[in-house]
Amino acid sequence: MYIITRCGELEKSEDKIYIVEAPELESAFLESGYQRHERFYKVTHQYSEYTITCPEFRHSEKEMESVVIIPEFLIPGRPYLIEIYMYSIDMYSASPEKGQRWAAEATRKRFGLTTFSHTTLGRALKRLAERLEEAMPPYMGEEKEATSQDGCTEKEMGQKRATSPKMQATAAFRERVALFLRGRPLRAALRTTIADYHKIAREWFCEHRRLLL
């Protein structure tokens, strides 16, 4: 199980080693009979690799789940910070006239990455859309035109027949996510946008008890 905690700036970590500190949580787990360990993650940011050191708590009783305290910018097992995935998804979903390759390239340039592909963006988009659907089905966010039974407006019916199932699925993911994120990188400075993404990840976890991505 993961618990998200507020975090400082990754760039300010010494020797590119970021140590997660959550004294109150640590005390609570230790008092409950857990033993403290550490778990390490690697992330790439601004052309550098960072090590994230997270406290992990394990209980001697087998049925007790281990707990890892992670910073709000971390997605365990993923090589990039959550704001990188969210930024690319946001750019793509807010710019319907452009494609995933464009959004991936814009993300690479904005965050100083040598690699970040459109396929990575596609997988992250699908995961976020599925999270929204699981938590809030059906996730609409706003009223729409009258639709057919399969969710298409009359205007879209002809377009849907001419597109592949994969394109139809991507379009649905894109629309769902666009309603949720509402184009933050197009409206605010990057620092403010990143803070918004961290807040979204933190609040999502508090409400749904699971990671956003």
N, C-alpha and C positions, 0 to 999 in steps of 0.2 A: 504494500500500500504506500502511496505517496501522499505527502502533505506539502502544500506550497507555502512558502514564506516570502515576505518582502525582501528585496535585495538591493545591494549597492551597485555601482557601475562596474561592469566587468573590466573595462580598460584600466581601472585604478588598482587592480589586483597586483600583488608583488610577484615578480618573476613569472607572470602569466599563470599563477595558481590562485584560483578563487576558492576561498574557504567559507562554506555556509555556516552561519552562526545563528542559533535560535535558542538562547539560554533558558527561557521559560519552558519551551517545549521539551528540551533535553532534560531539565529537572523533573518534569512531570513523568516522563517515560522511565527515568532512572528510579524514581520513587515507586513506580508501579512494577518494579522487578525486571525491567528490560536491561540488557547489556548493550553498551555503546560500541559500534564498529564504524567503519568508514567505507563509502562507496565512491568510486572515481568515474568521471565522465570526461570525454574529450569533445570540444567544440571548436569550430573555425570561425574567426571573426577578424575583419580588417587585416587580411593576409597573415594572420597569426593563429597558432593553435593554443588553446587554453585548457587547463585541467580544472575541473570543478570537483571539489572535495565535499561530499555530503555526509552528514551523520546518519548512520543506520542503526536502528534499534531492534534487537532480536530478543525474544523471550524463550526461556528454557522449555516452556510447555509447547508441545508440537502444534497444538491447535491455534496458538496465538500467531497471527500474521506479523511478519516483520514490517517495519515502517522506515521509509527513507524521506528525509526532509530535503526538499529541492527548492532552488530559487525559482521565482516566477518566470524567468526567461528560459529555463531549461525544459527540453523535451527529452526524457531519457531514451537513449538509443539513437537519437537523431544528431547529425553533425553540426546543425546550425541552431541559432537562437530562435525562440518563438517569433520574435518580431520580423525575422527574415522570411519565414513561411507566411506569416500574416500579411506582411507588406506585399509580397508577390501575389498572394490570393486577392488582396484588396485592389491592387493595381489592375489585375486581370478582370476581376468582376465589375469594376467601376468603369472599364473602358471597353464596351462591347464591340467597338469597331476594330479592336486590335486583338492579337493572339497571345497564346501562352509563351511563345518564343520571345516576343517583344517584352512581356512582363518579366520573364526570367532574366533577360539581358539587363533590363532596368534595375532589377534587384541586385545583380552582380556588381554593377557600377556603383550603386548607392551604398552598398555595405562592404565594398572592398573584398570581393570573393573571386577566386580564380575559376571556381566551378559552382554552378547552380543551374540545373537544366530545366527545360520545360516539362520533362516527365516527372521531375521532383515536385514541381508546382502542381501538376495534374493529380498526383497522388495525395498531396496535402489538401487540395481543393475537395477531392472526393471524401477524404476523412472528415474535414470540417462540416461539409454538407450532411454527411451521415450522422455526425454528432448532433447537429441541429434537428434533424428529422427524428432521431431517437428521443431527444429531450422535449421537443415541442411539436409533435406531429398534428396536423400538417403545418410546417413553418411558412406562414404567408407574410406576416408583418404589416401588409397594407391591403386594402380592398382592391380588387381588380375587375376587369371587364367580365361579362358573363362568359362562362367557359363551357366547353363540351365535357362529357363524362371523363375523358382522359386528361383533363386539365388544360387544354389548349383553347385559346380564343379563336373565334371564327377566322380572323385574319391570319392566324398562325397555322391553321389546319393544312393549307396547301403547302406551306413551307416545311411542315413536319413530314409530310409524305415524301418530300424530296431529299430528306437528310437521313443519314445512317443512324442506327440505334445508338452508337457511341456518341455521335454528335448531339443527339437528342438528350442523352444522359448528361453530357458536359454542360449543355445549355441550362438544364434544370438545376444542376449543382451551382452554376454561376449565378443564376437568378436568386436562388435561396440564400447564398452567401452575400450577395450584393445588398439584400434587404437587411441582413444582420450587421454588416460592417459599414455600409453607407459611405464608402469612398474616403476614408480618413486621410490617406497620403495626398489626396488632391486638394485638401482644405486646410491643412495645418503643417507647421514646421515638423521636421523629422523627429526631433526630441519629444515634442508633444505627442506625436503619433505613436512613438515607441512606448511612452508612458501609458497611453490609452490601451495599447495591446496588452501590456503587463496587467493593467487593471482588469481588462476583460478576462484574461486567463485566471486571475486570482478570484474574481467574483464568480466565474463559471464553476470553478472547483468548489467554492463555498456553497453554491446552490445545488450542484449536481453530484458532488463528491467523486468527480472523475476529471481527468485531464481534458483540456479542450482539443488538443491534437495528439 
